[in-house]
Amino acid sequence: IDFDLILENIKDLNSLFGEGISQIEHTPRGARLRRPEPFPLTLYQNGIVVGHGAFRPYQHPATQQCLQDIMDGYLPSELQPRYPDGV
């Protein structure tokens, strides 16, 4: 696993999806600016935790697909239905 590539691509994805940029949230009384909630991805020596989910070892097929998506420069496919505009 190329951790340097993963970290580099996560930084690129964060900037692509507007890290640190506020978004307009419409309210019943108008609108307000809000910052998107960060989505944690924790890398360990022997696996990952995506969001607030369970620990997943690197040998697990879903973990391998998630990391491959990131190494290819894409938002992990498992997150696309939940975050169609990125996180």
N, C-alpha and C positions, 0 to 999 in steps of 0.2 A: 504494500500500500504506500503510495507516494503522498505522505502527509503534507509536504511542502506544496505540492500541486493542489491538494484539497483546500488548504488554507488560502492559497492565492485565489483559487476559483470562488471560494466563499466570499472573499473580499470583493471580487468582481461582481458576483451576483448581488451582494448587498448594495453596492453603488448603483447597479442597474435598476434595482427595485426601489431606489430612493431612500436609502438609509439616512436617517437624520432629517428627512424632509417631512414637514407636517402636511396632513391631508385635510380637506374640508369634510366635516361631518355635519349633515343636516339634522336639525333638531326641530321640535314642534314650534319653537319660538324664533327660529332663524337658522343660524349655522355657527359652527365654531371650528377652530383648528385643533387637530389632535395628531399626535405622533403614533404611527403604527406600533403595536406591541411586538417586541422582538420574539423570534422563534428560536429557542435554544437547540443547539446540536452539540453534544458533548462527546469528545473523542477520548477513548481510553486506550491503554496498551493492548487490550484484548477484545475491544468491542466499542459500541456507541450507544448513546441514548438520544433518540429523536424526540424533540418536544419534551413532554413530561411522561413519556411512555416507559416501557420496560427496557432493561438492558438487553442489547442484542449483540451476540458475538460476531466477529468478522466472518466466521465460516457460514453464517446463516445466509441463504440466498437473497432474502429481502435486504439485508445489510449490504451485501455485495452489489446489488442493483442500485441502491441508494448512493453508495460511494462512487460507483461507476458513472452515474448521472452527474454527480458533482465534478468528477475528474474530466468529464466530457464538456463541462461548462454549462450544465443545465440544472434547473430546479429539479430536485428529485421527483420522479414521476408519482411517487406515493403522496406527495404534497400538492400536486397540481389540481386535483378536484377541490381540495379544501381552500387553496390559495391560488385562484386562477390568475390573479394579477401579481403574484409573487409575495414574498414575506420579507 
